[in-house]
Every structure is written in C-alpha cells, then in structure tokens.
C-alpha cells in the first residue's frame, strides 16, 4: 500500500495511505475539517489539494508523483 506525505494548513505534516478518506486522515493528524451534510452537496468540507478543490466528506487521499500533497482550506463566506 502506498502512502503520501500531507502538509496541512496549520503547518502539520502527516503520512497516510492512498485511498484513506480525507476526514479520517485529518482526524488522525489532529486537524479539523468543517462538515455539513456529509453527502457532498453542501460544500462545507471543501479543501484545496495541490490546487484542486475536493469535498473531503466524499473524497479520498490521492496518490502523488512527488509523494506529497499540500492541503489548504477553501474559504466560503457562508460557512
């Protein structure tokens, strides 16, 4: 099973298996991702992963050629 190194918005780094869901990866790293509907429709859990917006409640940690992922929180004025 392959792993990737994730750099979180607060500067923390952690290593997780490719395919792990984002909310589980964040929880294991001690990072809180806001959630809403838990079904992917509201957008409260949107994060930016290497420049691509994903909804953490329905997405998994992808592989990366570099072995690293940079995560930023998306900003939504309604949440």
C-alpha positions, 0 to 999 in steps of 0.5 A: 500500500502506498502512502503520501506525505500531507502538509496541512494548513496549520503547518502539520505534516502527516503520512497516510495511505492512498485511498484513506478518506480525507476526514479520517486522515485529518482526524488522525493528524489532529486537524479539523475539517468543517462538515455539513451534510456529509453527502457532498452537496453542501460544500462545507468540507471543501479543501484545496489539494495541490490546487484542486478543490475536493469535498473531503466528506466524499473524497479520498487521499490521492496518490502523488508523483512527488509523494506529497500533497499540500492541503489548504482550506477553501474559504466560503463566506457562508460557512 
